[in-house]
Amino acid sequence: MNRMVTSPGVLYLIATPIGNLEDVTQRALRLLAEVSLIACEDTRRTRLLLDRYQIKTKMLSYHEHNEHTRALELCAWLEGGADVAIVSDAGTPGISDPGFRLVRAAIERGVEVVPVPGPSAFVAALIASGLPTNEFYFGGFLPARSGARRARFAEVRALNATLVFYEAPHRIAASLADARETLGEREAAVARELTKVHEEVRRGRLSDLAAHFTSEGAARGEMVLIIDRTIIIGEEAGGEGTSVAARVTALESEGFDPRAALKRVARELGLGRAEAYRRLVAERAQSEK
């Protein structure tokens, strides 16, 4: 006698608003209403969104403390033919939020995994920062301790990309100071409360931002820190006050060979290689007098 084989369900990774509940796609709302189960970090937070759009789907908590056991339970639902959605409290699931274990477990079992794009706090902050977006590095949450933070900054110091991190409000001033100490003076931005009533994107140099958030007292709201790839050496990047020779020497001390160091400085300062070399020779000749 033939037995009916149930096809596995689909795991949907659904992005939800990071603040403003209007920032949800029609596709996301349809799927949230159609799936058999919604796995969410905090059922109380997700209930606000579901109630707003009159969605009655069953919810199940899925967070960092129960992720391992819940992943197995949710896979059983999927293997039984149920479609399951996973959402985070805000933004895109799996981005500095639970989701990775479930996705891997679903893939290993042959379950189809479908992303449903939408809001992401670090993307929103990056595009509003005014800093280059063509290449960027997202490092998630910064370490809580200063020494570990400085080590993380040191690891990415040479990257030719805009740096993006999440940070807690009570540590933002210290993190900005650590970034200035480790990365050198750079343009940066701090975005907080994105899409909410008190949304703010504050832009400036690392040292200025550190001073602002120190004097401001306890900062509020979830923070995204965006840091430019270019070190400001003189009064302006690429200005006549910028010492090409000093920067080349500093890079050579870090292990760069002279040619690579000059190429890096030319890129940082927005100079052609010939102009960077001309200034290097002129500055070194002047210092020898």
C-alpha positions as CSV (number, residue, x, y, z in Angstrom):
1,M,0.0,0.0,0.0
2,N,1.4,3.4,-1.0
3,R,1.8,5.9,1.7
4,M,1.3,9.6,1.1
5,V,4.5,11.6,1.5
6,T,4.0,15.1,2.8
7,S,6.1,17.7,1.0
8,P,8.0,20.0,3.4
9,G,6.8,23.5,4.1
10,V,8.7,26.7,3.3
11,L,10.7,28.8,5.8
12,Y,10.1,32.5,5.1
13,L,12.6,35.0,6.5
14,I,10.4,38.1,6.8
15,A,11.8,41.6,7.5
16,T,9.6,43.8,9.7
17,P,9.6,47.5,10.6
18,I,12.5,48.9,12.7
19,G,10.2,51.5,14.2
20,N,7.4,52.9,12.0
21,L,4.8,50.1,11.5
22,E,4.0,51.5,8.0
23,D,7.4,50.3,6.8
24,V,6.2,46.7,6.0
25,T,5.6,45.3,2.5
26,Q,2.4,44.0,1.2
27,R,4.1,40.6,0.5
28,A,5.2,40.4,4.1
29,L,1.7,41.0,5.4
30,R,0.2,38.4,3.1
31,L,2.7,35.8,4.1
32,L,2.4,36.5,7.8
33,A,-1.3,35.9,7.4
34,E,-0.9,32.8,5.3
35,V,1.8,30.8,7.2
36,S,0.9,28.2,9.8
37,L,3.3,29.6,12.4
38,I,5.4,32.8,13.1
39,A,8.6,32.3,15.1
40,C,9.5,35.6,16.8
41,E,12.0,37.0,19.3
42,D,9.3,38.5,21.5
43,T,5.7,37.7,20.9
44,R,4.6,40.9,22.6
45,R,6.6,43.0,20.1
46,T,5.4,41.1,17.1
47,R,1.8,41.2,18.4
48,L,1.8,45.0,17.9
49,L,2.5,44.6,14.2
50,L,0.0,41.7,13.8
51,D,-2.8,43.6,15.6
52,R,-2.2,46.7,13.5
53,Y,-2.9,44.7,10.4
54,Q,-5.5,42.3,12.0
55,I,-3.4,39.1,11.5
56,K,-4.3,36.2,13.8
57,T,-1.5,33.7,13.0
58,K,-0.2,31.5,15.8
59,M,3.1,32.8,17.3
60,L,6.0,30.9,19.0
61,S,9.0,32.5,20.8
62,Y,12.4,32.0,19.1
63,H,15.3,33.9,20.7
64,E,19.0,33.5,21.6
65,H,18.2,31.6,24.8
66,N,16.0,28.8,23.2
67,E,17.3,28.9,19.6
68,H,18.9,25.4,19.6
69,T,15.8,23.6,20.9
70,R,13.3,25.7,19.0
71,A,15.1,25.2,15.8
72,L,14.5,21.4,16.0
73,E,10.9,22.0,16.9
74,L,10.3,24.4,14.0
75,C,12.0,22.0,11.6
76,A,9.5,19.3,12.7
77,W,6.7,21.7,11.7
78,L,8.4,22.4,8.4
79,E,9.0,18.7,7.7
80,G,5.4,18.0,8.5
81,G,4.4,20.4,5.6
82,A,3.7,23.6,7.5
83,D,4.9,26.9,6.2
84,V,6.8,28.9,8.9
85,A,7.8,32.6,9.1
86,I,10.6,33.9,11.2
87,V,10.8,37.5,12.3
88,S,13.0,39.5,14.6
89,D,11.8,42.3,16.9
90,A,12.8,44.8,14.3
91,G,14.4,44.6,10.9
92,T,15.7,41.6,9.0
93,P,16.0,38.3,10.9
94,G,19.5,36.8,11.1
95,I,21.2,40.2,11.0
96,S,22.6,40.4,14.6
97,D,19.4,38.5,15.6
98,P,18.5,34.9,15.9
99,G,17.8,32.9,12.7
100,F,21.1,31.4,11.5
101,R,20.7,28.1,13.3
102,L,17.2,27.6,12.0
103,V,18.2,28.5,8.4
104,R,21.1,26.0,8.5
105,A,18.9,23.3,10.0
106,A,16.2,23.8,7.4
107,I,18.7,23.7,4.5
108,E,20.2,20.5,5.9
109,R,16.7,18.9,5.8
110,G,16.0,20.1,2.2
111,V,13.5,22.7,3.3
112,E,13.1,25.7,0.9
113,V,14.3,29.0,2.5
114,V,12.8,32.2,1.1
115,P,14.0,35.7,2.0
116,V,11.3,38.4,2.1
117,P,13.3,41.7,2.0
118,G,12.5,44.8,3.9
119,P,13.9,47.2,6.6
120,S,17.4,46.8,8.0
121,A,18.7,49.4,10.5
122,F,22.3,49.4,9.3
123,V,21.3,49.8,5.7
124,A,19.0,52.7,6.6
125,A,21.8,54.4,8.6
126,L,24.5,53.8,6.0
127,I,22.5,55.5,3.1
128,A,21.6,58.5,5.3
129,S,25.1,58.9,6.7
130,G,26.5,60.8,3.7
131,L,29.5,58.5,3.7
132,P,30.5,56.2,0.8
133,T,28.2,53.3,0.2
134,N,29.9,51.6,-2.8
135,E,31.9,49.3,-0.4
136,F,31.2,48.8,3.3
137,Y,32.0,46.4,6.1
138,F,29.2,45.5,8.6
139,G,30.6,44.3,11.9
140,G,27.5,43.8,13.9
141,F,27.6,44.7,17.6
142,L,30.9,46.1,19.0
143,P,32.4,44.3,22.0
144,A,31.4,45.6,25.4
145,R,35.0,46.1,26.8
146,S,37.3,48.8,25.6
147,G,40.3,46.6,25.0
148,A,38.2,44.2,22.8
149,R,36.7,47.1,20.9
150,R,40.1,48.6,20.1
151,A,41.2,45.2,18.9
152,R,38.2,44.9,16.6
153,F,38.9,48.4,15.2
154,A,42.5,47.5,14.7
155,E,41.4,44.4,12.7
156,V,39.5,46.6,10.2
157,R,41.7,49.6,10.2
158,A,43.2,48.9,6.8
159,L,39.9,48.0,5.0
160,N,39.1,50.2,2.1
161,A,35.5,50.3,3.0
162,T,33.0,52.3,5.1
163,L,32.8,50.7,8.5
164,V,29.3,50.0,10.1
165,F,28.6,48.8,13.6
166,Y,25.8,48.5,16.1
167,E,26.3,49.9,19.5
168,A,24.4,50.3,22.8
169,P,23.5,53.9,23.8
170,H,25.4,53.8,27.1
171,R,28.6,52.8,25.3
172,I,28.5,55.1,22.3
173,A,30.7,57.9,23.6
174,A,33.4,55.4,24.7
175,S,33.3,53.5,21.4
176,L,33.7,56.8,19.5
177,A,36.7,57.6,21.6
178,D,38.2,54.1,21.0
179,A,37.6,54.4,17.3
180,R,39.4,57.8,17.2
181,E,42.3,56.4,19.2
182,T,42.6,53.2,17.0
183,L,41.5,54.3,13.6
184,G,42.7,57.9,13.6
185,E,40.5,61.0,12.9
186,R,37.8,60.2,10.4
187,E,34.4,61.4,9.3
188,A,31.6,59.5,10.9
189,A,27.9,59.4,11.7
190,V,25.7,58.1,14.5
191,A,22.2,57.2,13.6
192,R,19.6,56.5,16.3
193,E,15.8,55.9,16.6
194,L,15.6,55.4,12.9
195,T,12.1,55.7,11.4
196,K,10.8,56.8,14.9
197,V,9.6,60.1,16.2
198,H,13.0,61.1,17.6
199,E,15.1,59.9,14.6
200,E,18.5,61.6,14.4
201,V,21.6,61.2,12.2
202,R,24.5,63.2,13.7
203,R,27.5,63.6,11.5
204,G,31.0,64.9,12.2
205,R,34.5,63.8,13.0
206,L,35.0,61.0,15.5
207,S,36.4,63.3,18.1
208,D,33.6,65.8,17.8
209,L,31.0,63.0,18.0
210,A,32.7,61.5,21.1
211,A,32.6,64.9,22.8
212,H,29.0,65.4,21.9
213,F,27.8,62.1,23.3
214,T,29.9,62.5,26.4
215,S,28.5,66.0,27.2
216,E,25.0,64.9,26.1
217,G,24.9,62.4,29.0
218,A,23.0,59.2,28.6
219,A,22.2,58.8,24.9
220,R,18.9,57.1,24.1
221,G,17.8,54.7,21.4
222,E,19.5,52.0,19.4
223,M,22.7,53.2,17.7
224,V,24.3,52.6,14.4
225,L,27.9,53.9,14.0
226,I,29.2,54.6,10.5
227,I,32.9,55.4,10.0
228,D,34.6,56.7,6.8
229,R,37.4,54.7,5.3
230,T,39.7,57.7,5.0
231,I,41.9,59.1,7.7
232,I,42.0,62.9,8.1
233,I,45.6,63.9,8.6
234,G,45.6,67.7,8.1
235,E,42.8,70.2,8.4
236,E,41.2,68.7,5.4
237,A,41.6,65.3,3.7
238,G,43.8,65.9,0.7
239,G,44.4,69.6,1.6
240,E,47.7,71.3,1.5
241,G,48.0,70.8,5.3
242,T,48.0,67.0,4.9
243,S,51.4,65.3,5.2
244,V,51.8,62.5,2.6
245,A,55.2,61.7,4.0
246,A,53.9,61.3,7.6
247,R,51.1,59.0,6.5
248,V,53.4,56.9,4.2
249,T,55.9,56.5,7.1
250,A,53.1,55.5,9.5
251,L,51.9,52.8,7.0
252,E,55.5,51.5,6.5
253,S,55.8,51.1,10.2
254,E,52.7,48.9,10.1
255,G,54.3,46.6,7.5
256,F,53.3,48.2,4.2
257,D,56.0,48.2,1.6
258,P,56.8,51.8,0.2
259,R,54.9,51.3,-3.1
260,A,51.7,49.9,-1.3
261,A,51.9,52.6,1.3
262,L,52.0,55.4,-1.3
263,K,49.2,53.8,-3.2
264,R,47.1,53.7,-0.1
265,V,47.8,57.3,0.9
266,A,46.9,58.5,-2.6
267,R,43.6,56.7,-2.4
268,E,42.9,58.0,1.1
269,L,43.6,61.6,0.1
270,G,41.9,61.5,-3.3
271,L,45.2,62.2,-5.1
272,G,46.6,60.8,-8.3
273,R,49.6,58.6,-7.8
274,A,51.9,61.0,-9.6
275,E,50.7,63.9,-7.4
276,A,51.1,61.8,-4.2
277,Y,54.6,60.9,-5.2
278,R,55.5,64.5,-6.0
279,R,54.3,65.6,-2.6
280,L,56.1,62.8,-0.9
281,V,59.4,63.7,-2.5
282,A,58.9,67.5,-1.8
283,E,58.0,66.9,1.9
284,R,61.0,64.6,2.5
285,A,63.3,67.0,0.8
286,Q,62.0,69.8,3.0
287,S,62.4,67.8,6.2
288,E,66.1,67.1,5.3
289,K,67.0,70.8,5.1
